């Protein structure tokens, strides 16, 4: 485990490791568009998310503990949706990560209510 991984804590649900970003405050809310990552290398994913957590506009990051068909999931919650777009553009060509934008405003109406 790298030194950056140690800053993550297991989330209460037991499925993810999470870390507050530099932009975390109790009063702030993150934007409804978030970066979603998929990687086969959990350490790489954790290291990328740890670096993102150091950004002043990063609210929260998390990654999955268990793989699904060899893939680990990660999320980055930022304060500004324009920065989500810029970061997506910079990660979309990464050779070992897949990155997309989850847009809660758009997908909310398609989710099943429980």
MODELLER restraints for C-alpha pairs under 7 A, 6 or more apart:
rsr = mdl.restraints
at = mdl.atoms
rsr.add(forms.Gaussian(group=physical.xy_distance, feature=features.Distance(at['CA:4:A'], at['CA:47:A']), mean=6.24, stdev=0.5))
rsr.add(forms.Gaussian(group=physical.xy_distance, feature=features.Distance(at['CA:4:A'], at['CA:50:A']), mean=6.03, stdev=0.5))
rsr.add(forms.Gaussian(group=physical.xy_distance, feature=features.Distance(at['CA:5:A'], at['CA:46:A']), mean=6.16, stdev=0.5))
rsr.add(forms.Gaussian(group=physical.xy_distance, feature=features.Distance(at['CA:5:A'], at['CA:47:A']), mean=6.85, stdev=0.5))
rsr.add(forms.Gaussian(group=physical.xy_distance, feature=features.Distance(at['CA:7:A'], at['CA:19:A']), mean=6.70, stdev=0.5))
rsr.add(forms.Gaussian(group=physical.xy_distance, feature=features.Distance(at['CA:8:A'], at['CA:17:A']), mean=5.66, stdev=0.5))
rsr.add(forms.Gaussian(group=physical.xy_distance, feature=features.Distance(at['CA:8:A'], at['CA:18:A']), mean=5.18, stdev=0.5))
rsr.add(forms.Gaussian(group=physical.xy_distance, feature=features.Distance(at['CA:8:A'], at['CA:19:A']), mean=4.89, stdev=0.5))
rsr.add(forms.Gaussian(group=physical.xy_distance, feature=features.Distance(at['CA:9:A'], at['CA:17:A']), mean=5.24, stdev=0.5))
rsr.add(forms.Gaussian(group=physical.xy_distance, feature=features.Distance(at['CA:9:A'], at['CA:18:A']), mean=5.36, stdev=0.5))
rsr.add(forms.Gaussian(group=physical.xy_distance, feature=features.Distance(at['CA:9:A'], at['CA:19:A']), mean=6.40, stdev=0.5))
rsr.add(forms.Gaussian(group=physical.xy_distance, feature=features.Distance(at['CA:10:A'], at['CA:16:A']), mean=6.02, stdev=0.5))
rsr.add(forms.Gaussian(group=physical.xy_distance, feature=features.Distance(at['CA:10:A'], at['CA:17:A']), mean=4.38, stdev=0.5))
rsr.add(forms.Gaussian(group=physical.xy_distance, feature=features.Distance(at['CA:10:A'], at['CA:18:A']), mean=6.18, stdev=0.5))
rsr.add(forms.Gaussian(group=physical.xy_distance, feature=features.Distance(at['CA:11:A'], at['CA:17:A']), mean=5.64, stdev=0.5))
rsr.add(forms.Gaussian(group=physical.xy_distance, feature=features.Distance(at['CA:11:A'], at['CA:18:A']), mean=6.03, stdev=0.5))
rsr.add(forms.Gaussian(group=physical.xy_distance, feature=features.Distance(at['CA:15:A'], at['CA:64:A']), mean=5.87, stdev=0.5))
rsr.add(forms.Gaussian(group=physical.xy_distance, feature=features.Distance(at['CA:15:A'], at['CA:65:A']), mean=5.71, stdev=0.5))
rsr.add(forms.Gaussian(group=physical.xy_distance, feature=features.Distance(at['CA:16:A'], at['CA:62:A']), mean=6.21, stdev=0.5))
rsr.add(forms.Gaussian(group=physical.xy_distance, feature=features.Distance(at['CA:16:A'], at['CA:63:A']), mean=5.35, stdev=0.5))
rsr.add(forms.Gaussian(group=physical.xy_distance, feature=features.Distance(at['CA:16:A'], at['CA:64:A']), mean=4.36, stdev=0.5))
rsr.add(forms.Gaussian(group=physical.xy_distance, feature=features.Distance(at['CA:16:A'], at['CA:65:A']), mean=5.30, stdev=0.5))
rsr.add(forms.Gaussian(group=physical.xy_distance, feature=features.Distance(at['CA:17:A'], at['CA:62:A']), mean=5.42, stdev=0.5))
rsr.add(forms.Gaussian(group=physical.xy_distance, feature=features.Distance(at['CA:17:A'], at['CA:63:A']), mean=5.45, stdev=0.5))
rsr.add(forms.Gaussian(group=physical.xy_distance, feature=features.Distance(at['CA:17:A'], at['CA:64:A']), mean=6.34, stdev=0.5))
rsr.add(forms.Gaussian(group=physical.xy_distance, feature=features.Distance(at['CA:17:A'], at['CA:65:A']), mean=6.46, stdev=0.5))
rsr.add(forms.Gaussian(group=physical.xy_distance, feature=features.Distance(at['CA:18:A'], at['CA:61:A']), mean=5.74, stdev=0.5))
rsr.add(forms.Gaussian(group=physical.xy_distance, feature=features.Distance(at['CA:18:A'], at['CA:62:A']), mean=4.16, stdev=0.5))
rsr.add(forms.Gaussian(group=physical.xy_distance, feature=features.Distance(at['CA:18:A'], at['CA:63:A']), mean=6.67, stdev=0.5))
rsr.add(forms.Gaussian(group=physical.xy_distance, feature=features.Distance(at['CA:19:A'], at['CA:60:A']), mean=5.89, stdev=0.5))
rsr.add(forms.Gaussian(group=physical.xy_distance, feature=features.Distance(at['CA:19:A'], at['CA:61:A']), mean=5.46, stdev=0.5))
rsr.add(forms.Gaussian(group=physical.xy_distance, feature=features.Distance(at['CA:19:A'], at['CA:62:A']), mean=6.30, stdev=0.5))
rsr.add(forms.Gaussian(group=physical.xy_distance, feature=features.Distance(at['CA:20:A'], at['CA:53:A']), mean=6.83, stdev=0.5))
rsr.add(forms.Gaussian(group=physical.xy_distance, feature=features.Distance(at['CA:20:A'], at['CA:59:A']), mean=6.19, stdev=0.5))
rsr.add(forms.Gaussian(group=physical.xy_distance, feature=features.Distance(at['CA:20:A'], at['CA:60:A']), mean=4.55, stdev=0.5))
rsr.add(forms.Gaussian(group=physical.xy_distance, feature=features.Distance(at['CA:20:A'], at['CA:61:A']), mean=6.53, stdev=0.5))
rsr.add(forms.Gaussian(group=physical.xy_distance, feature=features.Distance(at['CA:21:A'], at['CA:53:A']), mean=4.17, stdev=0.5))
rsr.add(forms.Gaussian(group=physical.xy_distance, feature=features.Distance(at['CA:21:A'], at['CA:54:A']), mean=6.02, stdev=0.5))
rsr.add(forms.Gaussian(group=physical.xy_distance, feature=features.Distance(at['CA:21:A'], at['CA:58:A']), mean=4.84, stdev=0.5))
rsr.add(forms.Gaussian(group=physical.xy_distance, feature=features.Distance(at['CA:21:A'], at['CA:59:A']), mean=4.58, stdev=0.5))
rsr.add(forms.Gaussian(group=physical.xy_distance, feature=features.Distance(at['CA:21:A'], at['CA:60:A']), mean=4.69, stdev=0.5))
rsr.add(forms.Gaussian(group=physical.xy_distance, feature=features.Distance(at['CA:21:A'], at['CA:61:A']), mean=6.77, stdev=0.5))
rsr.add(forms.Gaussian(group=physical.xy_distance, feature=features.Distance(at['CA:22:A'], at['CA:53:A']), mean=6.06, stdev=0.5))
rsr.add(forms.Gaussian(group=physical.xy_distance, feature=features.Distance(at['CA:22:A'], at['CA:54:A']), mean=5.35, stdev=0.5))
rsr.add(forms.Gaussian(group=physical.xy_distance, feature=features.Distance(at['CA:22:A'], at['CA:55:A']), mean=5.93, stdev=0.5))
rsr.add(forms.Gaussian(group=physical.xy_distance, feature=features.Distance(at['CA:22:A'], at['CA:56:A']), mean=4.93, stdev=0.5))
rsr.add(forms.Gaussian(group=physical.xy_distance, feature=features.Distance(at['CA:22:A'], at['CA:57:A']), mean=6.84, stdev=0.5))
rsr.add(forms.Gaussian(group=physical.xy_distance, feature=features.Distance(at['CA:22:A'], at['CA:58:A']), mean=5.83, stdev=0.5))
rsr.add(forms.Gaussian(group=physical.xy_distance, feature=features.Distance(at['CA:22:A'], at['CA:59:A']), mean=6.58, stdev=0.5))
rsr.add(forms.Gaussian(group=physical.xy_distance, feature=features.Distance(at['CA:23:A'], at['CA:56:A']), mean=4.94, stdev=0.5))
rsr.add(forms.Gaussian(group=physical.xy_distance, feature=features.Distance(at['CA:23:A'], at['CA:57:A']), mean=4.94, stdev=0.5))
rsr.add(forms.Gaussian(group=physical.xy_distance, feature=features.Distance(at['CA:23:A'], at['CA:58:A']), mean=4.96, stdev=0.5))
rsr.add(forms.Gaussian(group=physical.xy_distance, feature=features.Distance(at['CA:23:A'], at['CA:59:A']), mean=4.81, stdev=0.5))
rsr.add(forms.Gaussian(group=physical.xy_distance, feature=features.Distance(at['CA:24:A'], at['CA:59:A']), mean=4.65, stdev=0.5))
rsr.add(forms.Gaussian(group=physical.xy_distance, feature=features.Distance(at['CA:24:A'], at['CA:60:A']), mean=6.94, stdev=0.5))
rsr.add(forms.Gaussian(group=physical.xy_distance, feature=features.Distance(at['CA:30:A'], at['CA:59:A']), mean=6.24, stdev=0.5))
rsr.add(forms.Gaussian(group=physical.xy_distance, feature=features.Distance(at['CA:30:A'], at['CA:77:A']), mean=6.12, stdev=0.5))
rsr.add(forms.Gaussian(group=physical.xy_distance, feature=features.Distance(at['CA:30:A'], at['CA:78:A']), mean=5.57, stdev=0.5))
rsr.add(forms.Gaussian(group=physical.xy_distance, feature=features.Distance(at['CA:30:A'], at['CA:79:A']), mean=4.49, stdev=0.5))
rsr.add(forms.Gaussian(group=physical.xy_distance, feature=features.Distance(at['CA:31:A'], at['CA:78:A']), mean=6.23, stdev=0.5))
rsr.add(forms.Gaussian(group=physical.xy_distance, feature=features.Distance(at['CA:31:A'], at['CA:79:A']), mean=5.25, stdev=0.5))
rsr.add(forms.Gaussian(group=physical.xy_distance, feature=features.Distance(at['CA:31:A'], at['CA:80:A']), mean=5.93, stdev=0.5))
rsr.add(forms.Gaussian(group=physical.xy_distance, feature=features.Distance(at['CA:31:A'], at['CA:81:A']), mean=5.88, stdev=0.5))
rsr.add(forms.Gaussian(group=physical.xy_distance, feature=features.Distance(at['CA:32:A'], at['CA:103:A']), mean=6.14, stdev=0.5))
rsr.add(forms.Gaussian(group=physical.xy_distance, feature=features.Distance(at['CA:32:A'], at['CA:104:A']), mean=5.41, stdev=0.5))
rsr.add(forms.Gaussian(group=physical.xy_distance, feature=features.Distance(at['CA:32:A'], at['CA:105:A']), mean=6.51, stdev=0.5))
rsr.add(forms.Gaussian(group=physical.xy_distance, feature=features.Distance(at['CA:33:A'], at['CA:81:A']), mean=6.03, stdev=0.5))
rsr.add(forms.Gaussian(group=physical.xy_distance, feature=features.Distance(at['CA:33:A'], at['CA:84:A']), mean=6.98, stdev=0.5))
rsr.add(forms.Gaussian(group=physical.xy_distance, feature=features.Distance(at['CA:33:A'], at['CA:101:A']), mean=6.41, stdev=0.5))
rsr.add(forms.Gaussian(group=physical.xy_distance, feature=features.Distance(at['CA:33:A'], at['CA:102:A']), mean=5.49, stdev=0.5))
rsr.add(forms.Gaussian(group=physical.xy_distance, feature=features.Distance(at['CA:33:A'], at['CA:103:A']), mean=4.49, stdev=0.5))
rsr.add(forms.Gaussian(group=physical.xy_distance, feature=features.Distance(at['CA:33:A'], at['CA:104:A']), mean=6.20, stdev=0.5))
rsr.add(forms.Gaussian(group=physical.xy_distance, feature=features.Distance(at['CA:34:A'], at['CA:75:A']), mean=6.87, stdev=0.5))
rsr.add(forms.Gaussian(group=physical.xy_distance, feature=features.Distance(at['CA:34:A'], at['CA:76:A']), mean=5.89, stdev=0.5))
rsr.add(forms.Gaussian(group=physical.xy_distance, feature=features.Distance(at['CA:34:A'], at['CA:77:A']), mean=5.17, stdev=0.5))
rsr.add(forms.Gaussian(group=physical.xy_distance, feature=features.Distance(at['CA:34:A'], at['CA:78:A']), mean=6.72, stdev=0.5))
rsr.add(forms.Gaussian(group=physical.xy_distance, feature=features.Distance(at['CA:34:A'], at['CA:84:A']), mean=6.45, stdev=0.5))
rsr.add(forms.Gaussian(group=physical.xy_distance, feature=features.Distance(at['CA:34:A'], at['CA:101:A']), mean=5.58, stdev=0.5))
rsr.add(forms.Gaussian(group=physical.xy_distance, feature=features.Distance(at['CA:34:A'], at['CA:102:A']), mean=5.25, stdev=0.5))
rsr.add(forms.Gaussian(group=physical.xy_distance, feature=features.Distance(at['CA:34:A'], at['CA:103:A']), mean=6.73, stdev=0.5))
rsr.add(forms.Gaussian(group=physical.xy_distance, feature=features.Distance(at['CA:35:A'], at['CA:75:A']), mean=5.62, stdev=0.5))
rsr.add(forms.Gaussian(group=physical.xy_distance, feature=features.Distance(at['CA:35:A'], at['CA:76:A']), mean=5.08, stdev=0.5))
rsr.add(forms.Gaussian(group=physical.xy_distance, feature=features.Distance(at['CA:35:A'], at['CA:77:A']), mean=6.75, stdev=0.5))
rsr.add(forms.Gaussian(group=physical.xy_distance, feature=features.Distance(at['CA:35:A'], at['CA:84:A']), mean=6.44, stdev=0.5))
rsr.add(forms.Gaussian(group=physical.xy_distance, feature=features.Distance(at['CA:35:A'], at['CA:88:A']), mean=6.79, stdev=0.5))
rsr.add(forms.Gaussian(group=physical.xy_distance, feature=features.Distance(at['CA:35:A'], at['CA:99:A']), mean=6.75, stdev=0.5))
rsr.add(forms.Gaussian(group=physical.xy_distance, feature=features.Distance(at['CA:35:A'], at['CA:100:A']), mean=5.94, stdev=0.5))
rsr.add(forms.Gaussian(group=physical.xy_distance, feature=features.Distance(at['CA:35:A'], at['CA:101:A']), mean=4.82, stdev=0.5))
rsr.add(forms.Gaussian(group=physical.xy_distance, feature=features.Distance(at['CA:35:A'], at['CA:102:A']), mean=6.34, stdev=0.5))
rsr.add(forms.Gaussian(group=physical.xy_distance, feature=features.Distance(at['CA:36:A'], at['CA:74:A']), mean=5.73, stdev=0.5))
rsr.add(forms.Gaussian(group=physical.xy_distance, feature=features.Distance(at['CA:36:A'], at['CA:75:A']), mean=4.68, stdev=0.5))
rsr.add(forms.Gaussian(group=physical.xy_distance, feature=features.Distance(at['CA:36:A'], at['CA:76:A']), mean=6.63, stdev=0.5))
rsr.add(forms.Gaussian(group=physical.xy_distance, feature=features.Distance(at['CA:36:A'], at['CA:99:A']), mean=5.57, stdev=0.5))
rsr.add(forms.Gaussian(group=physical.xy_distance, feature=features.Distance(at['CA:36:A'], at['CA:100:A']), mean=5.28, stdev=0.5))
rsr.add(forms.Gaussian(group=physical.xy_distance, feature=features.Distance(at['CA:36:A'], at['CA:101:A']), mean=5.87, stdev=0.5))
rsr.add(forms.Gaussian(group=physical.xy_distance, feature=features.Distance(at['CA:36:A'], at['CA:102:A']), mean=6.50, stdev=0.5))
rsr.add(forms.Gaussian(group=physical.xy_distance, feature=features.Distance(at['CA:37:A'], at['CA:73:A']), mean=5.71, stdev=0.5))
rsr.add(forms.Gaussian(group=physical.xy_distance, feature=features.Distance(at['CA:37:A'], at['CA:74:A']), mean=4.74, stdev=0.5))
rsr.add(forms.Gaussian(group=physical.xy_distance, feature=features.Distance(at['CA:37:A'], at['CA:75:A']), mean=6.11, stdev=0.5))
rsr.add(forms.Gaussian(group=physical.xy_distance, feature=features.Distance(at['CA:37:A'], at['CA:97:A']), mean=6.58, stdev=0.5))
rsr.add(forms.Gaussian(group=physical.xy_distance, feature=features.Distance(at['CA:37:A'], at['CA:98:A']), mean=5.53, stdev=0.5))
rsr.add(forms.Gaussian(group=physical.xy_distance, feature=features.Distance(at['CA:37:A'], at['CA:99:A']), mean=4.57, stdev=0.5))
rsr.add(forms.Gaussian(group=physical.xy_distance, feature=features.Distance(at['CA:37:A'], at['CA:100:A']), mean=6.66, stdev=0.5))
rsr.add(forms.Gaussian(group=physical.xy_distance, feature=features.Distance(at['CA:38:A'], at['CA:71:A']), mean=6.28, stdev=0.5))
rsr.add(forms.Gaussian(group=physical.xy_distance, feature=features.Distance(at['CA:38:A'], at['CA:72:A']), mean=5.60, stdev=0.5))
rsr.add(forms.Gaussian(group=physical.xy_distance, feature=features.Distance(at['CA:38:A'], at['CA:73:A']), mean=4.78, stdev=0.5))
rsr.add(forms.Gaussian(group=physical.xy_distance, feature=features.Distance(at['CA:38:A'], at['CA:74:A']), mean=6.27, stdev=0.5))
rsr.add(forms.Gaussian(group=physical.xy_distance, feature=features.Distance(at['CA:38:A'], at['CA:97:A']), mean=5.84, stdev=0.5))
rsr.add(forms.Gaussian(group=physical.xy_distance, feature=features.Distance(at['CA:38:A'], at['CA:98:A']), mean=5.08, stdev=0.5))
rsr.add(forms.Gaussian(group=physical.xy_distance, feature=features.Distance(at['CA:38:A'], at['CA:99:A']), mean=6.58, stdev=0.5))
rsr.add(forms.Gaussian(group=physical.xy_distance, feature=features.Distance(at['CA:39:A'], at['CA:45:A']), mean=6.32, stdev=0.5))
rsr.add(forms.Gaussian(group=physical.xy_distance, feature=features.Distance(at['CA:39:A'], at['CA:71:A']), mean=5.45, stdev=0.5))
rsr.add(forms.Gaussian(group=physical.xy_distance, feature=features.Distance(at['CA:39:A'], at['CA:72:A']), mean=5.33, stdev=0.5))
rsr.add(forms.Gaussian(group=physical.xy_distance, feature=features.Distance(at['CA:39:A'], at['CA:73:A']), mean=6.77, stdev=0.5))
rsr.add(forms.Gaussian(group=physical.xy_distance, feature=features.Distance(at['CA:39:A'], at['CA:96:A']), mean=6.54, stdev=0.5))
rsr.add(forms.Gaussian(group=physical.xy_distance, feature=features.Distance(at['CA:39:A'], at['CA:97:A']), mean=4.96, stdev=0.5))
rsr.add(forms.Gaussian(group=physical.xy_distance, feature=features.Distance(at['CA:39:A'], at['CA:98:A']), mean=6.48, stdev=0.5))
rsr.add(forms.Gaussian(group=physical.xy_distance, feature=features.Distance(at['CA:40:A'], at['CA:70:A']), mean=5.76, stdev=0.5))
rsr.add(forms.Gaussian(group=physical.xy_distance, feature=features.Distance(at['CA:40:A'], at['CA:71:A']), mean=4.54, stdev=0.5))
rsr.add(forms.Gaussian(group=physical.xy_distance, feature=features.Distance(at['CA:40:A'], at['CA:72:A']), mean=5.94, stdev=0.5))
rsr.add(forms.Gaussian(group=physical.xy_distance, feature=features.Distance(at['CA:42:A'], at['CA:72:A']), mean=6.12, stdev=0.5))
rsr.add(forms.Gaussian(group=physical.xy_distance, feature=features.Distance(at['CA:46:A'], at['CA:63:A']), mean=6.82, stdev=0.5))
rsr.add(forms.Gaussian(group=physical.xy_distance, feature=features.Distance(at['CA:49:A'], at['CA:61:A']), mean=6.12, stdev=0.5))
rsr.add(forms.Gaussian(group=physical.xy_distance, feature=features.Distance(at['CA:52:A'], at['CA:58:A']), mean=6.72, stdev=0.5))
rsr.add(forms.Gaussian(group=physical.xy_distance, feature=features.Distance(at['CA:53:A'], at['CA:60:A']), mean=6.57, stdev=0.5))
rsr.add(forms.Gaussian(group=physical.xy_distance, feature=features.Distance(at['CA:53:A'], at['CA:61:A']), mean=6.34, stdev=0.5))
rsr.add(forms.Gaussian(group=physical.xy_distance, feature=features.Distance(at['CA:57:A'], at['CA:78:A']), mean=5.70, stdev=0.5))
rsr.add(forms.Gaussian(group=physical.xy_distance, feature=features.Distance(at['CA:57:A'], at['CA:79:A']), mean=5.41, stdev=0.5))
rsr.add(forms.Gaussian(group=physical.xy_distance, feature=features.Distance(at['CA:58:A'], at['CA:77:A']), mean=6.16, stdev=0.5))
rsr.add(forms.Gaussian(group=physical.xy_distance, feature=features.Distance(at['CA:58:A'], at['CA:78:A']), mean=4.46, stdev=0.5))
rsr.add(forms.Gaussian(group=physical.xy_distance, feature=features.Distance(at['CA:58:A'], at['CA:79:A']), mean=6.26, stdev=0.5))
rsr.add(forms.Gaussian(group=physical.xy_distance, feature=features.Distance(at['CA:59:A'], at['CA:77:A']), mean=5.43, stdev=0.5))
rsr.add(forms.Gaussian(group=physical.xy_distance, feature=features.Distance(at['CA:59:A'], at['CA:78:A']), mean=5.23, stdev=0.5))
rsr.add(forms.Gaussian(group=physical.xy_distance, feature=features.Distance(at['CA:59:A'], at['CA:79:A']), mean=6.29, stdev=0.5))
rsr.add(forms.Gaussian(group=physical.xy_distance, feature=features.Distance(at['CA:60:A'], at['CA:76:A']), mean=6.06, stdev=0.5))
rsr.add(forms.Gaussian(group=physical.xy_distance, feature=features.Distance(at['CA:60:A'], at['CA:77:A']), mean=5.14, stdev=0.5))
rsr.add(forms.Gaussian(group=physical.xy_distance, feature=features.Distance(at['CA:61:A'], at['CA:75:A']), mean=5.54, stdev=0.5))
rsr.add(forms.Gaussian(group=physical.xy_distance, feature=features.Distance(at['CA:61:A'], at['CA:76:A']), mean=4.51, stdev=0.5))
rsr.add(forms.Gaussian(group=physical.xy_distance, feature=features.Distance(at['CA:61:A'], at['CA:77:A']), mean=6.14, stdev=0.5))
rsr.add(forms.Gaussian(group=physical.xy_distance, feature=features.Distance(at['CA:62:A'], at['CA:74:A']), mean=5.55, stdev=0.5))
rsr.add(forms.Gaussian(group=physical.xy_distance, feature=features.Distance(at['CA:62:A'], at['CA:75:A']), mean=5.36, stdev=0.5))
rsr.add(forms.Gaussian(group=physical.xy_distance, feature=features.Distance(at['CA:62:A'], at['CA:76:A']), mean=6.80, stdev=0.5))
rsr.add(forms.Gaussian(group=physical.xy_distance, feature=features.Distance(at['CA:63:A'], at['CA:72:A']), mean=6.98, stdev=0.5))
rsr.add(forms.Gaussian(group=physical.xy_distance, feature=features.Distance(at['CA:63:A'], at['CA:73:A']), mean=5.50, stdev=0.5))
rsr.add(forms.Gaussian(group=physical.xy_distance, feature=features.Distance(at['CA:63:A'], at['CA:74:A']), mean=4.05, stdev=0.5))
rsr.add(forms.Gaussian(group=physical.xy_distance, feature=features.Distance(at['CA:63:A'], at['CA:75:A']), mean=6.41, stdev=0.5))
rsr.add(forms.Gaussian(group=physical.xy_distance, feature=features.Distance(at['CA:64:A'], at['CA:72:A']), mean=5.65, stdev=0.5))
rsr.add(forms.Gaussian(group=physical.xy_distance, feature=features.Distance(at['CA:64:A'], at['CA:73:A']), mean=5.30, stdev=0.5))
rsr.add(forms.Gaussian(group=physical.xy_distance, feature=features.Distance(at['CA:64:A'], at['CA:74:A']), mean=6.38, stdev=0.5))
rsr.add(forms.Gaussian(group=physical.xy_distance, feature=features.Distance(at['CA:66:A'], at['CA:72:A']), mean=6.92, stdev=0.5))
rsr.add(forms.Gaussian(group=physical.xy_distance, feature=features.Distance(at['CA:78:A'], at['CA:84:A']), mean=6.73, stdev=0.5))
rsr.add(forms.Gaussian(group=physical.xy_distance, feature=features.Distance(at['CA:88:A'], at['CA:99:A']), mean=6.48, stdev=0.5))
rsr.add(forms.Gaussian(group=physical.xy_distance, feature=features.Distance(at['CA:88:A'], at['CA:100:A']), mean=6.55, stdev=0.5))
rsr.add(forms.Gaussian(group=physical.xy_distance, feature=features.Distance(at['CA:91:A'], at['CA:99:A']), mean=6.23, stdev=0.5))
rsr.add(forms.Gaussian(group=physical.xy_distance, feature=features.Distance(at['CA:92:A'], at['CA:98:A']), mean=6.56, stdev=0.5))
rsr.add(forms.Gaussian(group=physical.xy_distance, feature=features.Distance(at['CA:92:A'], at['CA:99:A']), mean=5.54, stdev=0.5))
